[in-house]
Amino acid sequence: MTALFIIIAAIVLLVIGYVAYGAWLAKQWGIDPTKKTPAIEMEDGVDYVAASPVVLMGHHFSSIAGAGPINGPIQASVFGWLPVFLWCIIGGIFFGGVQDFGSLFASIRNEGKSVGEIIKSSMGRRAQKLFTIFALLVLILVIASFVNVVAGTFYTAADAEVTFGFATNPTGNQTTAIISVLFIVMAIIYGMLTNRLGMKTVPATILGIIGIVISVVIGLNVGLAMGRTAWIILVGVYITIASLLPVWIMLQPRDYLSSFLLYGMIALALIGIVLSAFTGSTIFEIPMFTGWNTSIGTLFPALFITVACGACSGFHSLIATGTSSKQLASEADAKPIGYGSMLIESALGIISLIAVGMVYTKYLNGEFGSPAAAFAGGIALMFGSETSSVYGTIYALLTLAVSVFALTSLDTGTRLSRFMFSELFLKEDEKSYKDADGIRRVLAHPLVGTAIMVIIGCVLGGLSLSQIWGLFGAANQLLAGIALMAVAAWLGNVGKNNKMFYIPMVFMLVATLTSLVITVKNKIALVGAGSAAWGDWFQLCLAAAMIVLAIFLVVEGIQVFSKQLKEKKA
């Protein structure tokens, strides 16, 4: 019954937060459904393409979810269920939701421009360049983390020597692999049907869902097998191509169709929680609180870094201002898409916490290869024993859902990398690489920037997830603090209420800078002892670079807020 109580309390609190606090934010900022959005005014058929609310919700939600709200809360469960529950709820309503909604609103009022461009308008060009460099470092970690997750969900140790092959009686990973490939094909077909052949959303969606069912049936009988390195290379090629295609071919349809998997996964988990509560088929094993010090560090800052996307994520601000703002058809959609998606993700974080609670002893003993596997195993166990066919089918479907969302975040993250890498080498009066000259023209070219980011990300993706995730969490949360600062500065400049940003901004900056300092200290100790591997050197250098960049940006932000305060007093 503990699990049922936790999920009911979470849903009630998140709904109250959306209705009450979300409406207050919209009123404070002046959301105006009559204003034309950039997707309407600047439509170009490539990046600026207006989407229906349900399609854009699918894109935005799938992109921000990724594997984050599954990996983070599960890894943080070592503190007990209560700290994770409280941070997902409080963080989602007052931290992450404010950042996501505010970033989306600021972008649509600035021609759909990125956080970096918003920083330029409110904090200056130097701050913009520093932020762009910082964001690119975070995006490298996003690509590395999710490439690692995807390869892990497609690959099994038995495939180590396999170059390429189909497998009958497939493992869950092999099933996930072939369904994911078929999913990409379906997305392209859906995009063509709706954007070139004029098919309406409802019939196209029905065909898409039928296609998903057929793909699942195929995948349960025939799997796709390749080695881990081969999968990393293939995923790298895919995200490179996907990030360069017009959004209507791949991004919009794939994310929209994948959202049905996510909704289905959430519904399945809720049904399982209710069943297990009344049948007693599984037991929620996580203690309420285990202590201030655990295997992943002290509660502050480790909890707030590890939970990441389940409560607050800087990556969301990049998505909101990089792709979603360019597809928003009406400002009326900003609240459900910007604020609502974050709260649904917080609910998914709570579901992940409950899922691992059903297999917690096995998870702590290392019987699951990854948090995603523990998530799938925990929910599947609510419906049947590990030897049952029901367990195997549900486990495969849930593993598929995790890999699909990780791929979705990869798609979007790589596209954002393309935007921001080009911005870094363009002068103020230059709109694209065609306006630049010399080496800047080459570096600002979309293909060059994409290739550089993907290659670095895939190489790092070869590291273990534990080496990447801790640094990704800190970098991601620090990006959230900077994004909160950027939107707060912009709101102050245009005369709107920005006080709701102050506490989240300061808290996220302090927590993440503390975590990065701890990382630097620990890695220096390893270097001094002569036991540092190249992964330790990488974490040391990247953490130190992010600390320096963040300090410069914080100083710039303090100067802006001081100026606003003086002008207000005057």
Buried (B, 14 or more C-beta within 10 A) or exposed (E): EBBBEBBEEBBEBBEEBBEEBBEEBBEBBEBEEEBEBBBEEEEEEEBBBBBBBEBBBBBBBBBBBBBBBBBBBBBBBBBBBBBBBEBBBBBBBBBBBBBBBBBBBBBBBBBBBBBBBBBBBBBBEEBBBBBBBBBBBBBBBBBBBBBBBBBBBBBBEEBEEBEEEEBEEBBBBBBBBBBBBBBBEBBBBBBBBBBEEEBEBEEBBEBBBEBBEEBBEBBBEBBBBBBBEBBBBBBBEBBBEBBBBBBBBBBBBBBBBBBBBBBBBBEBBBEBBBBBBEEEBBEBBBBEEBEEEBEBBBBEBBBBBBBBBBBBBBBBBBBBBBBBBBBBBBBBBBBBBBBBBBBBBBBBBBBBBBBBBBBBEBBBEEEBBBBBBBBBBBBBBBBBEEEEEEBBBBBBBBBBBBBBBBBBBBBBBBBBBBBBBBBBBBEEEBEEBEEBEEEBBEBBBBEBBBBBBBEBBBBBBBBEBEBBBBBBBBBBBBBBBBBBBBBBBBBBBBEBBBEBBEEBBBBBBBBBBBBBBBBBEBBBEBEEEEEBEEBBEBBBEBBBBBBEBBEBBBEBBEBBBEEBEEEEEE
